[in-house]
Amino acid sequence: MSRSRVRRCPRGPAPLRKNQSVSGAQIAEALPDEALQKAAAQAGVSPQEAADQIARALPTAVDRLSPQGQLPTGSLEDIIRQQKF
């Protein structure tokens, strides 16, 4: 039997990966009904369409709000104001 060798990698930052997508159904399950209905009413769409739109936008929003995979500092309100969506 031969022994397999394990390669050791120098420690460093983990490689960046794209954020995984989520479905509209997952968004609808995660958000309170009232919040989804309010978002839908403000956008002029059905709650399901609002959930689908949020699901499509979420990976990009997370990428922008956590550059280089690092969580920004400051209040959420300040962080959102700095973004150009």
N, C-alpha and C positions, 0 to 999 in steps of 0.2 A: 504494500500500500504506500502510496506517496502522500506526503503531507502538503497541503496547499498553503501557500504563503499569503499572509495578510499584508497588504500595502498600507503603510501608515501615511496619512496626509498631514501636512503641517496645519496647525490650527489657524483658523482665519474665519472670516465671515462666511456664513452659509450662502450657497448660490441663490440668487433671487429667482423666484418663480412667479409666474402669473397667478393672480388670485383665481380661485375656482369660481365658476359661474354657479348661480342658483336659479331655481325655477320660480315662476310666479306663484306656484302652489306653495313652495317653501316660504316665500315672503308672506303670503296670506296666512300661513300657519304661525309664523313668527310674530306678526304684528297683531295688536288688539284690533278687533273688528271696527271699533270706533275710529281708531287712527287711520285705518285703511279707507273707511268710508269718507272721512274728512279729506284725505289726500285725493281720493277719486272725485269728490264734489268740487274741490278747488281746481282740479285739472279738467273737469268736464267730461270724465270718462267713467266707465263702470269700475267697481272695485277690482274685478279680475284684470281689466286692462291696466289699472294703476299698479297692481302687483306685478304684472308682466313688465311694465316700464321700469319700475324700481329694480326688478331683477336684472334687466339689461344694463342699467346704469351703475349698479352697485360695484362690480369689479373695478371699473374705471375710477369711481369715487374713492374706493379703498386705496388704489394705486396712487392717486393724487394726494390723499391725506396721509399716506405713510411712505414718503419717498425713500428709496433705498431700503425699504423694509423696516424703517425706524419709525417709532411712534413720535409724533411731534409733541412739543411741550406747549403749555398754555391752555386756556379754556377752549372747549369745543366751539363755542361761539366765535372766538378770535380765529381759530384755525379755519373754520368755514368761511369767514369773511376774507381771508387771504387767498382763497381759491378762485380760479376763473373758470366756472362751469358754464 
